[in-house]
Amino acid sequence: MPTPDTKKLNEKERPPVVAIMGHIDHGKSTILSYIRKNEGALSEAGGITQHISAYEIEHRDESGRTRKITFLDTPGHEAFSGIRTRGAKVADVAVLVVSAEDGVKPQTLEALHSIEAVKTPYIVAINKIDKADADVARTKQSLSENNIFVEGYGGNVPVVEVSGKTGDGVPELLDMILLVADMAALSADPDAQGFGIVIESNLDARKGVSATCVIKNGTIRKGQYVASGTSMAPVRIMENYLEKQIDNATFSSPVKIIGWDSLPQSGAEFFVFDTRDEAMEKVKTEKEKISKEKIPDSKTTSKLELSAIVKADTGGSLEAVLQEIKKLATEAVSLRVISSGVGAISENDIRSAQGATKAVVVGFNVKIEPLAKNFAERAGVEIKTFDIIYKMTEWLKDFLALNTPKVLENVATGSAKVLKIFSKTKDKQIVGASVQSGSISVGNTVSIKRRDAEIGQGKIRGLEQQKKKTDSVSAGTEFGVMVESKMEIAVGDILESFVTV
């Protein structure tokens, strides 16, 4: 067992893991794309980032030394708050990107809260300085108004002005990242057993279950085993961020491990073991811990519950979709997720929907298996797929609104006082009355009231005014009316007219 001093001698400088965070469309992916020397932004559906991604670059610092930096690109859309929190937790340094055109926006503050919650040191990158509407001074003022005090504006938060499009200021941003990392004195032991965080997981139809992980300490080698929660994988196929197979990887590097026996939870820690038995023991311990946790009692509700089967391309996407569905519940209706998972929509998903109440199968960034599509058409099960998160949310809102139970309500239109009784034949009575308020029309239902108490209801079958038939009468006029009712009407009764909507 090494002493603390011995362990410290084994430790080496660890490259920083950096989370790029900020409001949607403020240019996070464009900055990262320039850093990676790609042409144009890293593109996803709708031009917005909807997944967390990890990349490794090399940068020559001010002293001329080439150093590595690992970047995490996080989504800016509000639906992906869980992924942003996870990114801030994994990172050693965060870069809060703010547009020089727009200033601070809602997800800027949400990203900041995620950074501050885990006490990650951060840098503000004012982006889009190349734009005609850019105003750096106004942006710094906007930051101050939101209690983000950068250097020169009453605070000590480092700030760098950049353009992700032209690259202006990007070298200075990288230098600042390394300076902040040096102040944190990051170190790790390459000889230790590998340990880190699962940042994303998904199911590939050909390769099986894979997980993108960031190593925080130690080394992972081919032939070892990794365990995360109740999931385990032998390290047979391991890829770097360029999807090239590698035999080993050490701290701060992002790696993809393929061949898990189940989907590891995004954001969970992973541990490396030399033998399968050690990894299995770790998984067994986690399973026992989960089984001992008390399952909360389910609450009964009077609201209508529609059913959904949800499939997504990654664990992080699934987390975001489920979170969005929770937000959509109203007092009258909610969407209960009866099944969820990662991967293509399958026949089993359609079977799950068959026996459920008004079920819909929702897919995010996934395909529909041909057999599942045919089965759904025969079974009358609706499938909807989306590649943009807010489009999915909009459709689900409409789906819930369309299926919200309608409530019948009586709306008063007018009232009249009975002045005279002319005739009565079976259930039909002809009386004279005076309109006291509103209007009364043919076809209206009337409540017959005597001394403020309802004694029955009737239907207006005909109206006359000055011996001429009419469709309606209004306040201040006297009229004759034929009322169809089993209740005998008397002089002095009040006829209150209403329609049901």
VEXKOL-439766 format. One record per residue (C-alpha): residue number from 0; residue in three letters; chain; y, z, x. Coordinates in steps of 0.1 Angstrom, whole numbers. Example, Ala and Ser with C-alpha at 12.3 -4.5 7.8 and 13.67 -1.06 7.14 Angstrom:
<recs>
- nr;rest;kette;py;pz;px
- 0;ALA;A;-45;78;123
- 1;SER;A;-11;71;137
</recs>
This chain:
<recs>
- nr;rest;kette;py;pz;px
- 0;MET;A;0;0;0
- 1;PRO;A;32;-11;17
- 2;THR;A;61;14;21
- 3;PRO;A;94;6;5
- 4;ASP;A;108;-3;40
- 5;THR;A;79;-26;47
- 6;LYS;A;83;-43;14
- 7;LYS;A;120;-48;21
- 8;LEU;A;111;-65;54
- 9;ASN;A;89;-90;36
- 10;GLU;A;117;-100;11
- 11;LYS;A;137;-131;16
- 12;GLU;A;168;-146;1
- 13;ARG;A;160;-159;-34
- 14;PRO;A;178;-190;-48
- 15;PRO;A;198;-182;-80
- 16;VAL;A;186;-191;-115
- 17;VAL;A;217;-204;-134
- 18;ALA;A;221;-207;-172
- 19;ILE;A;245;-233;-184
- 20;MET;A;259;-220;-217
- 21;GLY;A;287;-228;-242
- 22;HIS;A;297;-243;-275
- 23;ILE;A;280;-275;-287
- 24;ASP;A;295;-307;-273
- 25;HIS;A;316;-290;-246
- 26;GLY;A;297;-310;-219
- 27;LYS;A;270;-287;-206
- 28;SER;A;244;-314;-203
- 29;THR;A;269;-338;-188
- 30;ILE;A;278;-314;-160
- 31;LEU;A;241;-308;-153
- 32;SER;A;234;-345;-154
- 33;TYR;A;261;-351;-127
- 34;ILE;A;247;-323;-106
- 35;ARG;A;213;-339;-108
- 36;LYS;A;229;-373;-99
- 37;ASN;A;218;-389;-131
- 38;GLU;A;238;-416;-149
- 39;GLY;A;251;-403;-182
- 40;ALA;A;242;-371;-200
- 41;LEU;A;206;-359;-205
- 42;SER;A;200;-373;-240
- 43;GLU;A;183;-358;-270
- 44;ALA;A;184;-368;-307
- 45;GLY;A;219;-368;-321
- 46;GLY;A;234;-364;-286
- 47;ILE;A;229;-326;-287
- 48;THR;A;207;-303;-266
- 49;GLN;A;180;-287;-288
- 50;HIS;A;156;-274;-261
- 51;ILE;A;159;-252;-230
- 52;SER;A;152;-272;-198
- 53;ALA;A;149;-262;-162
- 54;TYR;A;159;-282;-132
- 55;GLU;A;161;-275;-94
- 56;ILE;A;187;-290;-71
- 57;GLU;A;198;-287;-35
- 58;HIS;A;234;-282;-24
- 59;ARG;A;250;-279;10
- 60;ASP;A;272;-249;9
- 61;GLU;A;306;-244;27
- 62;SER;A;288;-233;59
- 63;GLY;A;267;-265;59
- 64;ARG;A;235;-248;49
- 65;THR;A;213;-266;23
- 66;ARG;A;203;-242;-5
- 67;LYS;A;184;-245;-37
- 68;ILE;A;197;-237;-72
- 69;THR;A;176;-236;-104
- 70;PHE;A;195;-246;-136
- 71;LEU;A;187;-238;-172
- 72;ASP;A;203;-261;-198
- 73;THR;A;206;-242;-231
- 74;PRO;A;214;-256;-266
- 75;GLY;A;249;-249;-279
- 76;HIS;A;241;-253;-317
- 77;GLU;A;242;-220;-336
- 78;ALA;A;206;-224;-347
- 79;PHE;A;194;-218;-311
- 80;SER;A;209;-184;-305
- 81;GLY;A;174;-170;-295
- 82;ILE;A;170;-197;-268
- 83;ARG;A;205;-189;-255
- 84;THR;A;197;-152;-253
- 85;ARG;A;165;-160;-234
- 86;GLY;A;184;-182;-210
- 87;ALA;A;209;-155;-202
- 88;LYS;A;181;-130;-197
- 89;VAL;A;163;-152;-172
- 90;ALA;A;194;-162;-153
- 91;ASP;A;209;-145;-123
- 92;VAL;A;242;-162;-129
- 93;ALA;A;256;-178;-160
- 94;VAL;A;281;-207;-163
- 95;LEU;A;302;-205;-195
- 96;VAL;A;314;-240;-202
- 97;VAL;A;346;-244;-222
- 98;SER;A;362;-277;-231
- 99;ALA;A;398;-283;-218
- 100;GLU;A;404;-301;-251
- 101;ASP;A;391;-275;-276
- 102;GLY;A;393;-241;-259
- 103;VAL;A;371;-212;-271
- 104;LYS;A;348;-220;-301
- 105;PRO;A;323;-199;-321
- 106;GLN;A;293;-206;-299
- 107;THR;A;314;-200;-268
- 108;LEU;A;317;-164;-280
- 109;GLU;A;281;-162;-291
- 110;ALA;A;270;-174;-256
- 111;LEU;A;293;-148;-240
- 112;HIS;A;278;-120;-261
- 113;SER;A;243;-131;-249
- 114;ILE;A;255;-130;-213
- 115;GLU;A;272;-97;-216
- 116;ALA;A;243;-81;-234
- 117;VAL;A;221;-85;-204
- 118;LYS;A;249;-79;-179
- 119;THR;A;246;-113;-162
- 120;PRO;A;275;-122;-139
- 121;TYR;A;292;-153;-150
- 122;ILE;A;317;-181;-141
- 123;VAL;A;339;-200;-165
- 124;ALA;A;338;-238;-161
- 125;ILE;A;367;-255;-178
- 126;ASN;A;352;-290;-185
- 127;LYS;A;366;-324;-196
- 128;ILE;A;397;-321;-174
- 129;ASP;A;397;-359;-172
- 130;LYS;A;404;-363;-209
- 131;ALA;A;439;-373;-221
- 132;ASP;A;441;-342;-244
- 133;ALA;A;430;-318;-217
- 134;ASP;A;452;-287;-213
- 135;VAL;A;439;-263;-187
- 136;ALA;A;467;-238;-192
- 137;ARG;A;462;-237;-230
- 138;THR;A;424;-233;-225
- 139;LYS;A;430;-203;-202
- 140;GLN;A;453;-188;-228
- 141;SER;A;426;-194;-254
- 142;LEU;A;401;-175;-232
- 143;SER;A;426;-146;-228
- 144;GLU;A;431;-144;-266
- 145;ASN;A;393;-140;-269
- 146;ASN;A;392;-113;-242
- 147;ILE;A;378;-136;-215
- 148;PHE;A;402;-128;-186
- 149;VAL;A;398;-153;-158
- 150;GLU;A;413;-151;-123
- 151;GLY;A;451;-157;-125
- 152;TYR;A;452;-147;-162
- 153;GLY;A;448;-109;-160
- 154;GLY;A;411;-108;-150
- 155;ASN;A;385;-113;-123
- 156;VAL;A;362;-138;-139
- 157;PRO;A;358;-168;-116
- 158;VAL;A;371;-200;-131
- 159;VAL;A;365;-236;-119
- 160;GLU;A;381;-267;-134
- 161;VAL;A;356;-296;-136
- 162;SER;A;348;-330;-151
- 163;GLY;A;311;-335;-158
- 164;LYS;A;319;-372;-162
- 165;THR;A;338;-379;-129
- 166;GLY;A;323;-351;-109
- 167;ASP;A;357;-336;-101
- 168;GLY;A;353;-299;-93
- 169;VAL;A;315;-299;-95
- 170;PRO;A;310;-292;-57
- 171;GLU;A;335;-263;-61
- 172;LEU;A;314;-250;-91
- 173;LEU;A;282;-251;-70
- 174;ASP;A;300;-232;-41
- 175;MET;A;312;-206;-66
- 176;ILE;A;277;-202;-80
- 177;LEU;A;263;-195;-46
- 178;LEU;A;291;-171;-38
- 179;VAL;A;284;-151;-70
- 180;ALA;A;247;-152;-61
- 181;ASP;A;254;-139;-26
- 182;MET;A;274;-110;-40
- 183;ALA;A;243;-101;-60
- 184;ALA;A;221;-102;-29
- 185;LEU;A;192;-118;-46
- 186;SER;A;159;-113;-28
- 187;ALA;A;121;-116;-35
- 188;ASP;A;88;-113;-17
- 189;PRO;A;69;-146;-12
- 190;ASP;A;37;-127;-5
- 191;ALA;A;37;-108;-38
- 192;GLN;A;17;-118;-68
- 193;GLY;A;37;-143;-89
- 194;PHE;A;57;-129;-118
- 195;GLY;A;83;-145;-141
- 196;ILE;A;94;-156;-176
- 197;VAL;A;80;-183;-199
- 198;ILE;A;111;-202;-211
- 199;GLU;A;94;-228;-233
- 200;SER;A;59;-237;-245
- 201;ASN;A;45;-267;-263
- 202;LEU;A;13;-285;-273
- 203;ASP;A;6;-319;-259
- 204;ALA;A;-20;-340;-277
- 205;ARG;A;-35;-352;-243
- 206;LYS;A;-28;-323;-220
- 207;GLY;A;-32;-294;-243
- 208;VAL;A;-10;-262;-243
- 209;SER;A;16;-261;-215
- 210;ALA;A;44;-237;-207
- 211;THR;A;75;-241;-186
- 212;CYS;A;80;-209;-165
- 213;VAL;A;106;-197;-140
- 214;ILE;A;92;-176;-111
- 215;LYS;A;112;-145;-105
- 216;ASN;A;91;-131;-76
- 217;GLY;A;61;-139;-55
- 218;THR;A;41;-172;-54
- 219;ILE;A;17;-190;-77
- 220;ARG;A;-11;-209;-61
- 221;LYS;A;-37;-233;-74
- 222;GLY;A;-69;-215;-82
- 223;GLN;A;-52;-183;-95
- 224;TYR;A;-48;-173;-131
- 225;VAL;A;-18;-165;-152
- 226;ALA;A;-15;-142;-182
- 227;SER;A;13;-139;-207
- 228;GLY;A;10;-117;-238
- 229;THR;A;-23;-127;-254
- 230;SER;A;-25;-161;-237
- 231;MET;A;-41;-170;-204
- 232;ALA;A;-45;-201;-182
- 233;PRO;A;-63;-210;-150
- 234;VAL;A;-38;-226;-125
- 235;ARG;A;-56;-259;-122
- 236;ILE;A;-27;-283;-132
- 237;MET;A;8;-271;-122
- 238;GLU;A;38;-295;-121
- 239;ASN;A;73;-291;-108
- 240;TYR;A;104;-300;-128
- 241;LEU;A;99;-337;-119
- 242;GLU;A;64;-336;-135
- 243;LYS;A;47;-340;-101
- 244;GLN;A;16;-320;-95
- 245;ILE;A;20;-292;-69
- 246;ASP;A;-4;-268;-53
- 247;ASN;A;19;-238;-50
- 248;ALA;A;54;-226;-60
- 249;THR;A;75;-196;-52
- 250;PHE;A;104;-176;-66
- 251;SER;A;132;-193;-86
- 252;SER;A;113;-225;-90
- 253;PRO;A;107;-239;-125
- 254;VAL;A;70;-249;-130
- 255;LYS;A;49;-262;-158
- 256;ILE;A;15;-247;-161
- 257;ILE;A;-10;-267;-182
- 258;GLY;A;-42;-255;-198
- 259;TRP;A;-34;-223;-217
- 260;ASP;A;-60;-210;-242
- 261;SER;A;-32;-204;-267
- 262;LEU;A;5;-209;-270
- 263;PRO;A;24;-182;-249
- 264;GLN;A;55;-168;-265
- 265;SER;A;88;-182;-253
- 266;GLY;A;107;-155;-235
- 267;ALA;A;76;-134;-226
- 268;GLU;A;68;-123;-191
- 269;PHE;A;39;-139;-172
- 270;PHE;A;18;-123;-144
- 271;VAL;A;-4;-140;-118
- 272;PHE;A;-39;-127;-108
- 273;ASP;A;-64;-138;-82
- 274;THR;A;-94;-136;-106
- 275;ARG;A;-102;-145;-142
- 276;ASP;A;-115;-110;-149
- 277;GLU;A;-81;-95;-139
- 278;ALA;A;-62;-119;-161
- 279;MET;A;-86;-113;-190
- 280;GLU;A;-81;-75;-187
- 281;LYS;A;-44;-80;-190
- 282;VAL;A;-48;-101;-221
- 283;LYS;A;-72;-76;-236
- 284;THR;A;-47;-48;-231
- 285;GLU;A;-20;-68;-248
- 286;LYS;A;-43;-75;-278
- 287;GLU;A;-52;-38;-282
- 288;LYS;A;-15;-29;-281
- 289;ILE;A;-7;-54;-309
- 290;SER;A;-36;-43;-331
- 291;LYS;A;-23;-7;-329
- 292;GLU;A;11;-17;-341
- 293;LYS;A;17;-8;-378
- 294;ILE;A;21;-38;-400
- 295;PRO;A;51;-32;-424
- 296;ASP;A;43;-30;-461
- 297;SER;A;52;-62;-479
- 298;LYS;A;80;-59;-504
- 299;THR;A;77;-74;-539
- 300;THR;A;106;-95;-551
- 301;SER;A;116;-110;-584
- 302;LYS;A;131;-141;-568
- 303;LEU;A;114;-174;-569
- 304;GLU;A;95;-181;-536
- 305;LEU;A;89;-217;-526
- 306;SER;A;65;-224;-498
- 307;ALA;A;68;-242;-465
- 308;ILE;A;45;-252;-437
- 309;VAL;A;65;-256;-405
- 310;LYS;A;56;-275;-373
- 311;ALA;A;78;-280;-342
- 312;ASP;A;74;-295;-308
- 313;THR;A;80;-264;-288
- 314;GLY;A;79;-226;-292
- 315;GLY;A;117;-224;-288
- 316;SER;A;122;-251;-315
- 317;LEU;A;99;-233;-338
- 318;GLU;A;118;-201;-333
- 319;ALA;A;151;-218;-342
- 320;VAL;A;136;-235;-373
- 321;LEU;A;122;-203;-386
- 322;GLN;A;155;-185;-380
- 323;GLU;A;174;-212;-400
- 324;ILE;A;149;-210;-429
- 325;LYS;A;155;-172;-431
- 326;LYS;A;193;-178;-434
- 327;LEU;A;188;-201;-465
- 328;ALA;A;175;-175;-489
- 329;THR;A;197;-168;-520
- 330;GLU;A;195;-142;-547
- 331;ALA;A;175;-165;-568
- 332;VAL;A;152;-184;-545
- 333;SER;A;138;-182;-509
- 334;LEU;A;115;-204;-487
- 335;ARG;A;84;-185;-476
- 336;VAL;A;68;-199;-445
- 337;ILE;A;30;-196;-451
- 338;SER;A;20;-214;-419
- 339;SER;A;38;-224;-387
- 340;GLY;A;28;-238;-354
- 341;VAL;A;35;-262;-325
- 342;GLY;A;22;-297;-325
- 343;ALA;A;18;-327;-348
- 344;ILE;A;14;-323;-386
- 345;SER;A;-23;-324;-393
- 346;GLU;A;-47;-325;-423
- 347;ASN;A;-50;-287;-422
- 348;ASP;A;-13;-284;-427
- 349;ILE;A;-16;-305;-459
- 350;ARG;A;-45;-284;-471
- 351;SER;A;-24;-252;-466
- 352;ALA;A;3;-268;-488
- 353;GLN;A;-20;-278;-516
- 354;GLY;A;-26;-244;-531
- 355;ALA;A;9;-231;-526
- 356;THR;A;39;-229;-549
- 357;LYS;A;61;-260;-547
- 358;ALA;A;52;-264;-510
- 359;VAL;A;68;-287;-485
- 360;VAL;A;57;-295;-450
- 361;VAL;A;86;-296;-425
- 362;GLY;A;83;-311;-391
- 363;PHE;A;109;-308;-362
- 364;ASN;A;105;-333;-334
- 365;VAL;A;68;-339;-342
- 366;LYS;A;47;-368;-354
- 367;ILE;A;25;-370;-385
- 368;GLU;A;-12;-377;-378
- 369;PRO;A;-22;-408;-398
- 370;LEU;A;-50;-390;-417
- 371;ALA;A;-25;-362;-426
- 372;LYS;A;-1;-388;-440
- 373;ASN;A;-27;-405;-462
- 374;PHE;A;-40;-371;-474
- 375;ALA;A;-5;-359;-483
- 376;GLU;A;1;-391;-503
- 377;ARG;A;-31;-385;-523
- 378;ALA;A;-25;-348;-528
- 379;GLY;A;12;-352;-537
- 380;VAL;A;24;-330;-509
- 381;GLU;A;59;-338;-496
- 382;ILE;A;64;-341;-458
- 383;LYS;A;98;-342;-442
- 384;THR;A;104;-346;-405
- 385;PHE;A;137;-343;-385
- 386;ASP;A;149;-346;-350
- 387;ILE;A;183;-330;-355
- 388;ILE;A;184;-293;-364
- 389;TYR;A;214;-294;-387
- 390;LYS;A;200;-324;-407
- 391;MET;A;169;-303;-414
- 392;THR;A;191;-274;-425
- 393;GLU;A;211;-296;-449
- 394;TRP;A;180;-310;-465
- 395;LEU;A;164;-276;-469
- 396;LYS;A;196;-263;-486
- 397;ASP;A;194;-292;-511
- 398;PHE;A;157;-286;-516
- 399;LEU;A;163;-250;-525
- 400;ALA;A;192;-259;-548
- 401;LEU;A;172;-285;-566
- 402;ASN;A;144;-259;-572
- 403;THR;A;166;-229;-581
- 404;PRO;A;157;-216;-616
- 405;LYS;A;183;-225;-642
- 406;VAL;A;198;-197;-663
- 407;LEU;A;207;-203;-699
- 408;GLU;A;242;-190;-708
- 409;ASN;A;260;-190;-741
- 410;VAL;A;297;-201;-737
- 411;ALA;A;320;-192;-766
- 412;THR;A;341;-221;-779
- 413;GLY;A;360;-205;-809
- 414;SER;A;359;-182;-839
- 415;ALA;A;367;-185;-876
- 416;LYS;A;371;-160;-905
- 417;VAL;A;352;-168;-938
- 418;LEU;A;378;-170;-967
- 419;LYS;A;357;-183;-996
- 420;ILE;A;320;-191;-1005
- 421;PHE;A;316;-225;-1023
- 422;SER;A;278;-230;-1026
- 423;LYS;A;244;-222;-1013
- 424;THR;A;213;-244;-1014
- 425;LYS;A;182;-231;-996
- 426;ASP;A;192;-225;-960
- 427;LYS;A;225;-245;-963
- 428;GLN;A;258;-228;-973
- 429;ILE;A;292;-244;-978
- 430;VAL;A;321;-220;-971
- 431;GLY;A;359;-221;-965
- 432;ALA;A;372;-206;-933
- 433;SER;A;402;-204;-910
- 434;VAL;A;400;-210;-872
- 435;GLN;A;413;-179;-854
- 436;SER;A;408;-191;-818
- 437;GLY;A;395;-220;-798
- 438;SER;A;378;-248;-816
- 439;ILE;A;346;-253;-837
- 440;SER;A;326;-286;-836
- 441;VAL;A;297;-301;-855
- 442;GLY;A;264;-292;-837
- 443;ASN;A;277;-258;-824
- 444;THR;A;256;-227;-829
- 445;VAL;A;274;-198;-846
- 446;SER;A;269;-161;-845
- 447;ILE;A;275;-145;-879
- 448;LYS;A;293;-112;-875
- 449;ARG;A;300;-85;-901
- 450;ARG;A;321;-55;-891
- 451;ASP;A;317;-65;-854
- 452;ALA;A;279;-66;-856
- 453;GLU;A;259;-98;-854
- 454;ILE;A;237;-102;-885
- 455;GLY;A;223;-136;-878
- 456;GLN;A;229;-171;-864
- 457;GLY;A;234;-205;-878
- 458;LYS;A;241;-241;-870
- 459;ILE;A;272;-261;-880
- 460;ARG;A;260;-293;-899
- 461;GLY;A;293;-306;-912
- 462;LEU;A;330;-300;-912
- 463;GLU;A;358;-311;-936
- 464;GLN;A;396;-307;-933
- 465;GLN;A;418;-317;-962
- 466;LYS;A;387;-332;-979
- 467;LYS;A;381;-355;-949
- 468;LYS;A;350;-353;-927
- 469;THR;A;358;-343;-891
- 470;ASP;A;339;-336;-859
- 471;SER;A;359;-305;-849
- 472;VAL;A;387;-282;-860
- 473;SER;A;411;-261;-839
- 474;ALA;A;430;-229;-840
- 475;GLY;A;454;-223;-869
- 476;THR;A;437;-246;-894
- 477;GLU;A;417;-240;-926
- 478;PHE;A;385;-261;-932
- 479;GLY;A;353;-264;-951
- 480;VAL;A;320;-260;-932
- 481;MET;A;283;-265;-939
- 482;VAL;A;263;-238;-921
- 483;GLU;A;225;-239;-918
- 484;SER;A;213;-203;-917
- 485;LYS;A;188;-180;-933
- 486;MET;A;214;-152;-934
- 487;GLU;A;236;-152;-965
- 488;ILE;A;273;-155;-954
- 489;ALA;A;299;-133;-972
- 490;VAL;A;337;-134;-974
- 491;GLY;A;353;-116;-944
- 492;ASP;A;324;-126;-920
- 493;ILE;A;333;-139;-886
- 494;LEU;A;317;-171;-874
- 495;GLU;A;317;-172;-836
- 496;SER;A;309;-207;-822
- 497;PHE;A;292;-212;-789
- 498;VAL;A;273;-237;-768
- 499;THR;A;243;-230;-746
- 500;VAL;A;246;-243;-710
</recs>
